[in-house]
């Protein structure tokens, strides 16, 4: 339920299962920095990208961005950041 509320608000957030509260970083960027995986639903209405920035080949952060396709194109709904420091 919390994930859906944050996605609807277009917020960037981190996981609470790491022992602390969910953290917020503000609005989502227009595009993710690095995309390694693209997932789409069968009707191509929703999509998710997975990936994150790397430093000399080492993954520094990993996240997922959620999109919805509308009449004017794709709209970024939210980004979830995992292992963000």
N, C-alpha and C positions, 0 to 999 in steps of 0.2 A: 504494500500500500504506500509506504514512504517512497519507494523507488518511482512509482507512477506519479505521485505528487511532484517530486523533484523534476522528473522528465517533463511533465506538463508545464512547469515553470521555466524550463530551459536552463537549469542550474548545473554547474559542474560540482560533483560531490565525490567523497571518498568513502570507503567501506567502514562500517561500525564494528565489524567482527575482528578488527585488529586490536581490540581492547579499549578503544576510545570512542568518543562520539563521532558521528558523521561530520566531516569537515567540508566547508564550502569554499570555492575559489571564484565565485562570480559567474558571469554569463559565459556561455560556450563560444569558442571561436567560430568564425564562418566556415573554416575547414580544419580537419585534424592535421597535425604535423606529419605523421607517418602512418600510412595504412598498410597493414600486413594481411588482413582478412576482411572480406566484404561478405556479409550475410544478407539475404533478401527473403521475404516471405513469398509464397507461391504466386500471389496476386501482384507482386511488385509494388505494394503500397507502403510497406515499411522496410527499413534497412538498418543494419548496424555495421559499423566499422570497428576493427580492433587493431591496435598497434600502439606505438609510442616512440618517443625520441630515443636515440642511441648516442653514446659517446664512445668513439673508437671501437664500435662493434658491440658494446655492452649496453643492454637495455637499461635505461635509467628510470623509466616510468612506463606503465602499461595502462591503457584505458580503452573504454568502449564509448562510441558516440552513436546515438539513436536518431534516425531520420524518418520523416513521413512525407510521402509524395502527395502534393496538392495540385490544384489547377495551374499554378504558376511554376511548378518544379518542386525540387526537394527542399524540405525545411528541417533544420537541425533542431531536435527536441531537447536533448540533454547529453551530457558526457559524464561517465563514471570513471574516476581515476583510481586505480589500484596501486598500492605500494608507492604512493606519492610522499615525498619527504618535504 
